[in-house]
Amino acid sequence: MSKNVRADSLSLLLFTLRSGKLMAINLLKVSEIIPCPPLTRLPESHPHVKGVATLRGNPLSVIDLSRAIGERPLVDPDGGCLIVTDVSRSKQGLHVQAVSKIVHCLTTDIRPPPFGSGNKSFITGVLAKARILVVDDSQVALQQSVITLRNLGIECHTARSAREAIDQLLELQGTAKQINVLVSDIEMSEMDGYALTRTLRETPDFQELYVLLHTSLDSAMNAEKANAAGANAVLTKFSSPELTRCLIEAARTVEAQGI
């Protein structure tokens, strides 16, 4: 060890994301820094995975770090650079805007993150951008969705029928509580989720409303019908993690569109 390096010192690589936010990573975990190479997109991969690069003949998963922490992706998806990390004998590429510099500090100068700044509060922060209306004619299913959101610290509006949902949407339209994400069951009496979605898409005020349909029937046919009706996404209920994942994607979409 160099005489100029203290045993309790730490070297950090500083880098920025699209927002200009300055972040850091332990330099010991960095293998190399390279321009973003051509990527191969993978079907049905995680939304945060931009694709796979080939680095000296070996595949390298590339993670969109901006999206992974709830920010917008880089303006130029093929720009920026990759920080290639090597942790626990596993390599990944972190796609970032730019690398800034290396700084040296003492481990005693590094503070732990504030309490509550873990995964749950990150999810809550992302979902706080969404004003959600949940529609289901089953009280049990409706409560499952509401409880999932409340466990994340998110309140939502509810409706027991498509007609009631339309009334609420019209009532809140143009107010500070205007709904921008609709979560609706498909199998409802009188007006099902498909018909509700078609009705909304035919109404100018709701053509950009994010519609997430969920169903107890798992089939490709339901997905095709949901897409044909104009839904943004469809999922099989009930899975709290899947609902949370879909709502995070919805929140990011409405934020990007300024809805």
N, C-alpha and C positions, 0 to 999 in steps of 0.2 A: 504493500500500500504506500502511496506517495506520502512524504512527510507533510505535504500541504493539505492533505485530505483528512479530516477528522473522522473518527470511527462513527460518530453520531450525525454525520452529514448526509445529505440526500441530493442527488442531481435530478432535476425535473426538466422535461421537454415541454415548452409552452407552445400552444397552437390555438388557432381561432376557428370558429364555425361561421356560418353565413351571417348570423346576427352580430358578429364581431366579438362575441363573448370569449374571453380568454380562459383557456382550460389547460390542465397539466397532466402529465403521465410520468410515472417513474421511469427514468432513462434506462434502468436496468431491464425493463420489460420491452424496450424498443429494439427490434432487430435491424431495421433500416427504414429509410424514408425515400419514397420514389414518386414520380408523377403517376397520376391515375392511369393505368393501362386499359386496353380494351377489355370489356367485361362480357361474360356469357350469362344472360338472364336465365334463371331457373324457374320453371313452372311450379306454382303452388308453394313457393318458398316463403319464409317469414317476411313481412312487409319491410323490416329493417335491413334485410339482406339485399344489396343492390345487384349482386351477381357473383360470379367466380372469375378470378384472374388466374393466369398461368404464370408462375414465377419460377424461372429456371427449371421448367418441366414439371413443376408441382402445382396442384390446385390450391388456391388461396381464397377463402370466403371473404367478401368485402362488405363491411357493415356501414350503413349510412348513419354516422354518429349523430348528425343533426336530428334526424327523425327519431332515433332511439331515445333521445332525451326530450322529445316533444316540440322540437323546432321545425321550421320549414327546411326542406332539402336545399342543397346548393343550387344557385341560379343556373350554372352550367353543370349538368349532371356528369359530364366527362372531364370537368376541370378539377381544380384543387389538387390534392396530393394524398398519398396513402402513407399512414404510419403503420408499418408492419410490426405487430407485437408477437412476442414469444413468451407465453405463460403456461406453465405446467405442461411443457412439451407440445403445446397446441399453438399454431400460428393463425392469426386473423389480420385482415387489413382494415384499418379505420379510415374512412373517407372523410377528410377535413378540408376546410377552406385553405388554410396556409399554416406553415410552421413558423413560429416566431424566433425563439432562441432557447438556449439552455441556461437555467439558473441553478445556483447551489444554495442550499439552506440547511438549517439544523432541524433534526426531527422534532426537537422541543418547540420549534416555531410553528409546527403544523397542528392545527386544531381539528378535532373531530367535527363532522357535520352536525348541525343543530338537531335536537330531538324531533322526530317526526318528519325528517327529510328523506325518508326511505322510499320504497317503491309505492306504498299506498298514497303518500302525499303527492308524489309525482303524478300518479293516475288521477287523483282528485284535482290537481292543478290543470291537467289537460281537459278533463271532463267539465270543469267549471265554465268552459267556453260554450258548452252546449246547453240549450234550454229544451228539455226533453218531455215529450208526452208519450206515455205508455198506454196502449189500448189492448184490452183482452176481455172477453166476456166470461172468462173463468176467474173467479175471485182468488182461487189458490194460485193460479199461474201469474195473475197480476201482482199478488203479494210477493211472489218469488223475485220478480223483476225489481219491485220497489225496495225490497230488503237488500238485494245486491247493490243497488245504488246508494241506499242509506249507509250501508257498511263502508262505503267509500266516501261518505260525507256529502253525498249529492242528493238534493231533493228534486222531485219531478212531479209533473201533472199526470193525472190518470183519467181514463175513460173506460166504461164498460161496454161500449158499442161504437161502431163506426160513425153513426149519426151524432152521438155525443161528442166524439172526437172532432168532427167537422165543426160543430157548434163552438167548441172550445178554441179551435184554431181561428175561427172567424172573430171570436170575442177578443182574443189576445193579439190579433194581427195589428201591427202598427204601434203597439205598446212596448214598454221596456221588457215585458215578459213574452214577447213574440216567440213562438216555438220555431226552432230550426232543425230539430231532430225528432222524427216520429218513429216509435217502435210499436209495431202492430202485429197481433196474432193474425194468421191467415184464416183458420177455420172458425169463423164467427157466423152467427145467425143473422138473417135479414140482409146484411151487407158484409161480405167477407173482405179479407185484406187486399185481395186483388182488385175488387171493385172499388174499395176505398182509395187505393193508389191511383187507379185510372181516373177517378173523380177529381182527385187533387191535381193530377197532371193536366187536366182539362181546365183547371182554374188558374188564371194568370198569377194570382198572388202566391200560389203554392207549387208552381212548376219547378222551383229550385229547392224546395223543401227536401231535406235528406230523409229518405224512407228506408227503414230497416224492417223487413218482414221476418217473423219467426214462426215455426211450425213444429208440431209434434210428429210430423211425417217426414222421414228422411228419404228424399228421392231427387233425382236429377230433374224430373218433370216439374217439381215444385220450383226449383231454381229457374228453369226456363220460363215458366209462367210468371214468376215474380219479375224477371227481367223484362218480359214482354209487357207487363203492366206498367213498368216504369220505376220499379224499386231500385234503390242503389245497392242493396245487399240483402242476403237472406241467410238465416242460420236455423239449425235444428235446436229446439229447446229440450230440456233446460240444462244449461251449463253456465254457471256464473263466470268462469274465466273466459269462455267464448263470448258471452254477452259483453263483458268488460272490454275485450279486445275489439269487438265490432264497434262499440260506442266510442272507443278511443279513435278509431279510424274515422268515424262519423264526425267527431269533434274537430279533428285535424282538417277534414274536408271543408266543413262549414267555415272554419277560420280562414282557410286559404281562399275561399270564395267570398269572404266578407259578408256572410249571411247573418 
